[in-house]
Amino acid sequence: MRRCKNIIIKDGYKTLHFSAMGAAIPLLLQLSLALPPILPFSSDEIHTEILTGTVEVQDEILPEDEEEDITYQTRGKSTLKVTLKIGDGEFSAGPTRNSKRRRQGKAREGAGEKGPELIVYGEPEQVDAEMFALIFGGLCGTGVSVSPSSVSIGCSYINIVHITPPSAMTYTLTESITPVVQPDISYHPDEVKYKQRTARRLSENPNLPKSQLPSGFPSRVEGPIVWEGKDWISEDQWVFHLSPAHLQEIDDALAHFKALNRAMGYISNDTFPLPTLSKILVSLANELYSGRGFFVLRTIPVDKYTRSDLAIIYAGISSHVGSARGKQDGTGAVLAHIKDLTLSHAHEKGGIGNAAYTTDKQVFHTDVGDLIALIALATAAEGGVSRISSSGRVYNELAATRPDLIKILSEPWILDTFGGQTGYTTRPLLYHEDGHIIIQYSRRHFTGYGNQHRSSDIPPITEAQAEALDAVHFLAEKYSLGLNFQKGDIQYINSLGLLHARDAFRDDPENVRHLIRLWLRNDKLAWPTPKPLQPIWQRLYSVPPDEQRFPIEPEIRRKANGATK
C-alpha cells in the first residue's frame, strides 16, 4: 500500500495497472479499494476501470498407472484487472528523482532494512525516467505491461523491480493471446505439405539454417551405428543362420525350463541354458549396443511348436540378448501381438489408435525401452517390409543443414496420453547422452491416428515442431534399409539408436502377417538412459517375474484402467 502511494506521489506515476488471478483476487480488491482514500486527490480525479476474465492453468496429475508419465490437465481460473488513473494519467517527474532514489536505497540498506532488488537496464547518464513494476508472484503468472507513464501490477507477494530505461525510449512488454490451432499435419507425412511448410518458415526467417546448435549437441556423430541403407550390400551382413546343433540346444532348453515347473516370468539365461549358442547371442547383443544396432536370427521352425512352447523359446533365446523384459502395457503383458486386428477387435472401446494393429503403413518412430525383438509367426501375402534407419545419420543431416530443428527436437514436447490420464506428458524427443544420439518418439502422440485424434483440450504442436516431425521421417526414409522378414525370423534392433517403420501390407486367407514383440534391455551393455526417460524405463522394466503376463493369443495393449493404448 505504502509503495503504491509513493509511486504516485513521490515518483510521479499517474496510471497503475493491477492484475490478479484466483485466490489473489480478494487481495487485489482490498488494495484497489483501500488505496484511493489515502491519496491526496479528490474522488473526481481518481478513475478506476475493472475488467474480469478467465485464463487457462495447468495442474499436475500423478498417474494411477505407473507406466504413464505425470500428466497435466487444463482448467479455467478467474482473473481481475484494475486500472487506477489519476487525472489524465500522464506521468510527471522531478529532475532529481533518480539520484534521490539511489541515495534512499543505500540509506535503507545501511539502516538494516531489506529493500527491493534493483535491476537496471541502460547507462545512468541515459536515464530519462524510472519505471517500477510491482509483480505479484506465487498465485499469479500474468503478463506485465510497463511504460514510462504507467506501471503494471500483478498479485500475491510484492517484489519491486526497478527498471531504468535509456532516454527517448519507450518499453512495452505485453502478452498478446491469440487462438492457437494444430498445424495441418497428419499421421501419414505429406511431402508436398512438408516442403511448403519448410519454404514458408525459411522465407519468414532465412537465418534458421545459421542457428547455433543447442548446448551439448555436437556438429556430427560418428560410429558403426551411424550408417545409410546403401552401406549394406547383402543380408548376410546382418543375418545369423541357426544350425541344426543350435536348434537342438533350443529344444533341450525348452525341455529344461518346462521341467522346472515355474512361471514363464522366470525365463532367463540360467533357466533356459544354451551352452554354445549363448556366446554367439552375447556377441550379437554387443553388436546392438556397440555395432550397427541390429541383427536377425534365422530360422525358428515356428510350426513345430505349440503357441505356449513358442513363447518360452522366444523369451528364452531373447534372455541371452537382453536380460530384462519390459512390460508392453498396464496389465503386465511382456508379449505384444503385432497383426491386423481391425476386424477381430472392432468392438474395442475407443477403437484402434495404433497403426501396428492394422494393415496400414507405420511411419518411422521408436518404441520405448532399449531393444526391440520381433519374431515372425507368419508373413503377409504382399508388402509389410520392415525398415530401419540410423538416428545418428538423421541427426548429422539436420545438424549440418537445419540446426534450428535440432534445437526444437531437444526441447520439451507435449505428448498426448489419449485418455490414460487427463491431459498430456512433456519431454524432449532428441538426446545426446554419453556420445550417443537418441531419438525417442512416436508420431501419433502429436498427430493422432485413426479414431484417436489429437486431443482438442491440450496445447497443439507448433509449426516448427510439425516441420521437425516431417524432417525426421523423410530423412529416416531417405537413409533407410529394408529387411527381408521371413517366417521364423527373430529381428533385434537398438531402439535408442535406430528408427523403424513398416510398409503397408495385404493379407489373404493363407498368409496373415503375425509378429510378436518383446522389449528388452541388456543391463551389462546398456547405454546410459537420458534423465527425462529414466522414470519410464524404471517402470517399464520393473514388473516382477510372477506378474509378467505372456498372452498367447492376440490382444490390444491396454492401460491399467482398461482403455486401449
C-alpha positions in Angstrom: 0.0 0.0 0.0 2.8 2.5 1.0 4.8 1.6 -2.1 1.8 2.2 -4.3 1.2 5.6 -2.7 4.9 6.6 -3.1 4.9 5.6 -6.7 2.1 8.0 -7.4 3.0 10.9 -5.0 6.8 10.8 -5.0 7.6 9.2 -8.3 5.0 10.9 -10.4 3.2 8.0 -11.9 -0.5 8.6 -12.6 -1.6 5.3 -14.0 -1.3 1.9 -12.3 -2.4 -1.4 -13.7 -3.2 -4.2 -11.3 -3.9 -7.8 -12.1 -4.7 -10.9 -10.0 -5.8 -14.5 -10.5 -7.7 -17.0 -8.4 -7.2 -16.7 -4.7 -5.2 -13.4 -5.1 -8.3 -11.6 -6.3 -9.6 -10.6 -2.8 -6.1 -9.2 -2.1 -6.3 -7.0 -5.2 -9.8 -5.9 -4.3 -8.7 -4.8 -0.9 -5.7 -2.9 -2.3 -7.7 -1.2 -5.0 -10.4 -0.1 -2.5 -8.1 1.0 0.2 -5.7 2.9 -2.0 -7.8 5.9 -3.3 -8.8 7.2 0.2 -5.1 7.7 1.2 -4.2 9.6 -1.9 -4.2 13.4 -1.9 -6.7 13.6 -4.7 -10.4 14.2 -4.9 -12.7 11.4 -5.8 -13.4 13.2 -9.1 -9.7 13.0 -10.1 -9.4 9.2 -9.4 -10.8 6.9 -12.1 -11.0 3.1 -11.7 -11.5 0.6 -14.5 -12.3 -3.0 -13.8 -12.0 -6.0 -16.2 -12.8 -9.6 -15.3 -11.8 -12.7 -17.3 -10.6 -16.3 -17.3 -7.2 -17.8 -18.1 -6.2 -21.4 -18.5 -3.9 -23.0 -15.9 -2.3 -26.4 -15.8 -2.5 -29.0 -12.9 0.0 -31.9 -12.5 -1.8 -35.2 -12.1 0.1 -38.2 -10.7 -0.9 -41.3 -12.7 -2.6 -44.4 -11.2 -0.9 -46.5 -13.9 2.8 -46.5 -13.1 3.6 -47.0 -16.8 2.3 -43.5 -17.5 4.2 -40.2 -17.0 2.9 -37.4 -14.9 0.2 -35.7 -16.8 -1.4 -32.3 -16.9 -5.0 -31.0 -17.1 -6.1 -27.6 -18.2 -8.8 -25.7 -16.4 -10.1 -22.1 -16.2 -9.2 -19.7 -13.5 -10.8 -16.3 -12.8 -8.8 -13.1 -13.4 -9.3 -9.5 -12.3 -7.6 -6.4 -13.9 -7.9 -3.0 -12.3 -6.6 0.3 -13.8 -6.3 3.2 -11.4 -5.8 6.6 -13.2 -5.1 10.0 -11.6 -6.4 12.8 -13.8 -5.3 12.4 -17.3 -3.0 9.6 -16.3 0.1 11.4 -17.7 3.4 10.9 -16.0 5.0 13.8 -14.1 8.6 13.6 -12.8 11.0 15.7 -10.8 14.5 16.4 -12.3 16.4 14.9 -9.4 14.3 11.8 -8.7 16.8 9.2 -9.9 19.7 10.3 -7.7 17.4 10.6 -4.7 16.1 7.1 -5.3 19.6 5.7 -5.3 20.6 7.5 -2.1 17.4 6.4 -0.4 18.0 2.8 -1.4 21.5 3.0 0.1 20.2 4.6 3.3 17.7 1.9 3.8 20.3 -0.8 3.2 22.6 0.9 5.8 19.8 1.0 8.3 19.4 -2.7 8.1 16.1 -2.8 6.3 15.5 -5.2 3.4 15.0 -3.1 0.3 13.9 -4.5 -3.0 16.3 -5.9 -5.5 17.2 -3.3 -8.2 17.6 -4.5 -11.8 19.0 -1.7 -14.0 18.8 -1.6 -17.9 20.8 1.1 -19.6 23.5 3.5 -18.5 22.7 6.0 -15.7 23.5 9.1 -17.9 20.9 7.9 -20.4 18.1 8.0 -17.8 15.0 9.9 -18.6 12.6 8.3 -16.3 12.3 5.4 -13.9 9.8 2.5 -14.3 8.6 0.4 -11.5 6.6 -2.8 -11.8 5.0 -4.5 -8.8 5.0 -8.1 -9.7 2.9 -10.4 -7.5 4.2 -14.0 -7.9 3.1 -17.3 -6.5 -0.6 -17.5 -7.3 -0.2 -15.4 -10.4 1.8 -15.6 -13.6 0.0 -13.0 -15.7 1.7 -10.6 -18.2 3.2 -7.3 -17.2 2.9 -4.1 -19.2 5.5 -1.4 -18.5 6.0 2.1 -20.0 7.5 5.4 -18.6 4.0 6.7 -17.8 2.3 3.7 -16.2 3.0 0.6 -14.1 1.5 -2.8 -14.3 1.0 -4.7 -11.0 0.4 -8.4 -10.6 -0.7 -10.3 -7.5 0.3 -12.2 -4.3 3.5 -11.2 -2.6 5.1 -7.9 -3.6 8.6 -7.7 -5.2 9.8 -4.4 -6.6 11.7 -4.4 -9.8 13.5 -1.1 -10.6 14.0 -0.7 -14.4 16.0 2.3 -15.7 15.5 2.8 -19.5 17.7 4.7 -21.9 16.4 8.2 -22.8 13.9 8.7 -25.5 12.9 5.1 -25.5 9.6 3.5 -24.5 9.4 -0.1 -23.3 6.2 -2.0 -23.7 6.3 -5.6 -22.6 2.9 -7.1 -23.5 1.4 -10.5 -23.7 -0.9 -10.9 -26.7 -3.1 -14.0 -26.6 -4.3 -15.3 -29.9 -6.0 -18.6 -30.7 -3.5 -21.4 -31.4 -4.5 -24.2 -33.6 -3.0 -27.5 -34.6 -0.9 -27.3 -37.8 -2.1 -29.0 -40.9 -0.3 -32.3 -40.3 -1.4 -35.9 -40.1 0.0 -39.3 -39.0 1.0 -40.0 -42.6 3.6 -37.5 -43.7 2.7 -35.4 -46.7 5.9 -34.5 -48.6 4.3 -31.6 -50.5 3.0 -30.0 -47.3 6.4 -30.6 -45.7 8.2 -28.8 -48.4 5.7 -26.0 -48.4 6.0 -25.6 -44.7 9.8 -25.5 -44.9 9.7 -22.9 -47.6 7.3 -20.8 -45.7 9.3 -20.9 -42.5 12.6 -20.1 -44.3 11.0 -17.2 -46.1 9.8 -15.8 -42.7 13.3 -16.3 -41.2 16.1 -17.0 -43.7 18.6 -17.3 -40.8 17.2 -20.5 -39.4 19.9 -22.6 -41.1 22.5 -20.4 -39.5 21.2 -21.1 -36.0 23.6 -22.4 -33.3 23.2 -26.0 -32.1 21.9 -26.3 -28.6 24.5 -26.6 -25.8 25.9 -30.1 -25.5 25.0 -31.3 -29.0 27.8 -32.0 -31.5 28.1 -30.9 -35.1 28.4 -34.5 -36.1 28.5 -38.0 -34.6 30.4 -41.0 -35.8 30.4 -44.7 -35.2 29.2 -48.0 -36.6 25.6 -47.3 -35.7 25.7 -44.2 -38.0 25.1 -45.6 -41.4 23.0 -45.3 -44.6 20.9 -48.1 -46.2 23.2 -48.1 -49.2 26.1 -49.1 -47.0 24.7 -52.6 -46.7 25.2 -54.9 -49.7 23.9 -58.3 -48.6 21.7 -59.5 -45.8 24.5 -61.9 -44.9 26.0 -58.9 -43.2 23.2 -58.9 -40.5 21.6 -62.4 -40.7 22.8 -65.2 -38.4 21.7 -68.7 -39.5 20.9 -71.1 -36.8 22.5 -74.6 -37.3 20.8 -77.9 -36.6 23.0 -78.1 -33.4 21.7 -74.7 -32.3 18.1 -75.8 -32.8 18.8 -78.9 -30.8 20.1 -76.7 -27.9 16.9 -74.7 -28.1 14.8 -77.8 -27.8 16.9 -79.0 -24.9 16.5 -75.7 -23.2 12.7 -75.8 -23.7 12.5 -79.2 -22.0 14.8 -78.0 -19.2 12.6 -75.0 -18.4 9.3 -76.9 -18.6 10.8 -79.4 -16.1 11.3 -76.6 -13.6 7.5 -76.1 -13.5 8.0 -72.4 -13.0 6.0 -69.4 -14.2 7.1 -68.0 -17.6 8.3 -64.8 -15.9 11.2 -66.8 -14.6 12.6 -67.5 -18.0 16.2 -66.3 -18.0 19.6 -67.2 -19.5 20.0 -69.5 -16.4 16.7 -71.3 -16.7 16.9 -71.5 -20.5 20.5 -72.7 -20.9 22.2 -72.6 -24.4 25.7 -74.0 -24.0 27.2 -72.8 -27.3 24.5 -70.5 -28.8 24.6 -68.3 -25.7 28.1 -67.0 -26.5 27.0 -66.1 -30.0 23.9 -64.3 -28.8 26.0 -62.3 -26.3 28.3 -61.3 -29.1 25.3 -60.2 -31.2 23.9 -58.3 -28.3 27.2 -56.4 -28.2 26.6 -55.6 -31.9 23.3 -53.9 -30.9 24.9 -51.5 -28.5 28.4 -51.1 -29.9 28.0 -52.0 -33.5 25.5 -51.5 -36.3 22.5 -51.7 -34.0 20.6 -54.7 -35.5 20.7 -58.4 -36.5 18.3 -61.2 -37.5 18.3 -64.8 -36.3 17.1 -67.3 -39.0 15.2 -69.5 -38.6 13.0 -70.8 -35.8 10.7 -73.6 -37.1 7.6 -72.0 -35.7 5.1 -74.5 -37.0 6.8 -77.3 -35.0 5.8 -75.9 -31.6 2.6 -75.1 -29.7 2.0 -71.4 -29.1 2.9 -71.7 -25.5 6.2 -73.5 -26.2 7.0 -71.0 -28.9 6.6 -68.1 -26.3 9.0 -69.9 -24.0 11.5 -70.4 -26.8 11.2 -66.8 -27.9 11.6 -65.4 -24.4 14.4 -67.9 -23.6 16.5 -67.1 -26.7 16.0 -63.3 -26.1 17.1 -63.6 -22.4 20.6 -64.2 -23.7 20.4 -60.9 -25.7 18.6 -58.7 -23.2 18.4 -59.7 -19.5 15.4 -57.6 -18.7 11.9 -57.8 -20.3 9.8 -54.7 -20.4 6.0 -54.7 -19.9 4.0 -53.8 -23.0 1.0 -52.3 -21.2 -0.6 -51.6 -17.9 -1.7 -55.2 -17.4 1.9 -56.6 -17.1 1.9 -58.2 -20.5 5.5 -58.6 -21.8 4.5 -60.0 -25.2 2.6 -57.9 -27.7 1.0 -59.4 -30.9 1.5 -57.2 -33.9 -1.1 -58.0 -36.6 -4.2 -56.7 -38.2 -6.9 -56.6 -35.5 -9.3 -54.2 -37.2 -12.0 -56.9 -37.7 -11.4 -59.2 -34.8 -11.2 -56.4 -32.3 -13.5 -53.9 -33.9 -15.7 -53.9 -30.7 -12.9 -52.4 -28.6 -13.9 -49.2 -26.7 -12.1 -46.3 -28.2 -11.3 -48.1 -31.4 -7.8 -48.9 -32.7 -5.5 -45.9 -32.4 -2.2 -47.6 -33.4 -1.2 -48.5 -36.9 0.6 -51.6 -35.5 -2.8 -53.3 -35.3 -3.8 -52.6 -38.9 -2.5 -53.3 -42.4 -1.7 -49.6 -42.7 1.8 -48.2 -43.1 3.7 -47.4 -39.9 5.8 -44.3 -40.2 9.2 -44.0 -38.7 9.3 -44.0 -34.9 10.9 -45.6 -31.9 9.5 -47.8 -29.2 10.1 -47.2 -25.5 13.0 -49.2 -24.0 16.4 -50.2 -25.2 15.9 -53.1 -27.6 13.0 -54.4 -29.7 12.7 -58.1 -30.6 10.2 -59.2 -33.2 9.5 -62.9 -34.2 7.6 -63.6 -37.4 5.0 -66.3 -36.9 3.7 -65.6 -40.4 4.2 -63.1 -43.2 1.8 -61.1 -45.4 0.6 -62.1 -48.8 2.1 -58.8 -50.0 4.1 -55.9 -48.5 4.9 -55.4 -44.8 8.6 -54.7 -45.4 10.4 -53.8 -42.1 12.5 -50.7 -42.4 15.2 -49.3 -40.1 17.2 -46.1 -40.2 20.1 -44.7 -38.2 19.1 -41.9 -35.9 22.8 -40.7 -35.9 22.6 -40.3 -39.7 19.4 -38.3 -39.5 20.9 -36.1 -36.8 24.1 -35.4 -38.8 22.0 -34.2 -41.8 19.8 -31.9 -39.6 22.8 -30.6 -37.7 24.5 -29.6 -40.9 21.5 -28.1 -42.7 18.8 -27.2 -40.1 20.4 -26.8 -36.6 17.3 -24.9 -35.6 15.3 -28.2 -35.8 17.8 -29.9 -33.6 17.0 -27.2 -31.0 13.3 -27.8 -31.5 13.7 -31.6 -31.1 15.8 -31.2 -28.0 13.2 -29.1 -26.2 10.1 -30.4 -24.3 7.2 -31.5 -26.5 3.6 -32.1 -25.4 2.7 -35.8 -25.9 -1.0 -36.8 -26.0 -1.9 -39.5 -23.5 -5.2 -40.4 -25.3 -7.2 -40.9 -22.1 -4.8 -42.8 -19.9 -4.9 -39.8 -17.7 -6.5 -36.4 -18.4 -4.0 -34.2 -20.2 -0.6 -34.9 -21.6 3.1 -35.5 -20.7 6.1 -33.5 -21.7 9.6 -34.4 -22.7 12.2 -33.8 -25.4 12.4 -36.1 -28.5 16.1 -35.8 -29.0 19.0 -36.5 -26.6 22.8 -36.6 -26.7 23.9 -39.0 -23.9 27.4 -40.3 -23.4 28.3 -39.7 -27.1 25.1 -41.3 -28.4 22.3 -39.6 -30.3 18.9 -40.9 -29.1 15.6 -40.1 -30.7 12.6 -41.3 -28.7 9.2 -40.6 -30.1 6.1 -41.9 -31.8 4.4 -39.6 -34.3 0.9 -40.5 -33.3 1.3 -38.7 -30.0 1.4 -35.4 -31.8 -0.9 -36.1 -34.7 -3.3 -38.8 -33.5 -4.1 -41.9 -35.6 -7.3 -43.3 -36.8 -10.1 -42.9 -34.2 -7.6 -41.5 -31.7 -7.4 -37.8 -32.7 -5.1 -35.4 -31.1 -6.9 -34.2 -28.0 -8.6 -30.8 -28.5 -8.2 -29.7 -24.9 -4.3 -29.9 -24.8 -1.9 -27.4 -26.4 -1.3 -28.1 -30.1 2.2 -28.6 -31.6 3.8 -25.6 -33.3 4.6 -25.1 -37.0 8.3 -25.6 -36.2 7.5 -28.9 -34.4 5.4 -30.0 -37.4 8.4 -29.3 -39.7 10.7 -31.2 -37.4 8.5 -34.3 -37.3 8.4 -34.4 -41.1 12.1 -33.7 -41.4 12.9 -36.7 -39.2 10.6 -39.0 -41.1 11.7 -38.1 -44.6 15.4 -38.2 -43.7 14.9 -41.6 -42.0 13.1 -42.8 -45.1 15.9 -41.5 -47.3 18.7 -43.4 -45.5 16.7 -46.5 -44.5 17.3 -50.2 -45.0 14.6 -52.7 -45.8 14.8 -56.0 -44.0 13.5 -59.2 -45.7 11.4 -60.6 -42.8 10.9 -64.3 -43.3 8.7 -66.7 -41.3 10.6 -67.9 -38.2 13.0 -64.9 -38.2 13.7 -63.0 -35.0 14.7 -59.4 -35.6 16.6 -57.4 -32.9 17.2 -53.7 -33.1 18.5 -51.0 -30.8 15.5 -48.7 -30.4 17.7 -46.0 -28.8 19.9 -45.6 -31.9 17.6 -46.7 -34.8 14.2 -45.6 -36.1 12.0 -48.2 -37.6 8.9 -48.3 -39.8 6.7 -50.8 -41.7 5.3 -50.8 -45.2 1.5 -51.3 -45.7 0.6 -54.9 -46.4 -2.1 -57.2 -47.7 -3.2 -60.4 -46.0 -5.1 -63.3 -47.6 -6.7 -66.4 -46.1 -3.4 -68.3 -46.4 -1.0 -65.5 -45.4 -1.8 -63.4 -42.4 1.1 -61.4 -41.1 1.6 -62.0 -37.4 4.6 -60.8 -35.3 5.2 -61.0 -31.5 7.2 -58.3 -29.9 9.4 -58.1 -26.8 11.0 -55.0 -25.2 14.4 -55.9 -23.8 17.4 -54.3 -22.1 20.9 -55.7 -21.5 22.0 -54.3 -18.2 25.7 -55.0 -18.8 25.9 -53.4 -22.2 23.2 -50.7 -22.0 23.7 -47.1 -22.9 23.0 -44.5 -20.1 19.3 -43.6 -20.1 18.7 -39.9 -20.6 17.3 -38.4 -17.4 13.8 -37.4 -18.8 13.4 -41.1 -19.9 14.6 -42.7 -16.7 11.2 -42.8 -14.9 9.6 -44.5 -18.0 12.4 -47.0 -18.2 12.3 -47.8 -14.5 8.6 -48.6 -14.7 9.0 -50.5 -18.0 11.5 -52.9 -16.6 10.1 -53.2 -13.0 7.5 -55.9 -13.4 8.4 -58.9 -11.1 8.5 -62.4 -12.6 5.3 -63.5 -11.0 3.4 -60.6 -12.5 4.7 -60.9 -16.1 2.0 -61.9 -18.5 2.6 -63.9 -21.7 -0.6 -63.6 -23.7 -0.7 -66.5 -26.2 -3.5 -65.0 -28.4 -3.6 -61.6 -30.0 -4.9 -58.8 -27.9 -4.7 -55.0 -28.0 -2.4 -53.4 -25.4 -4.3 -51.8 -22.5 -3.7 -49.2 -19.9 -4.2 -50.0 -16.3 -7.7 -48.5 -16.5 -8.7 -50.9 -19.3 -8.5 -48.3 -22.2 -6.7 -49.4 -25.3 -3.3 -48.0 -25.9 
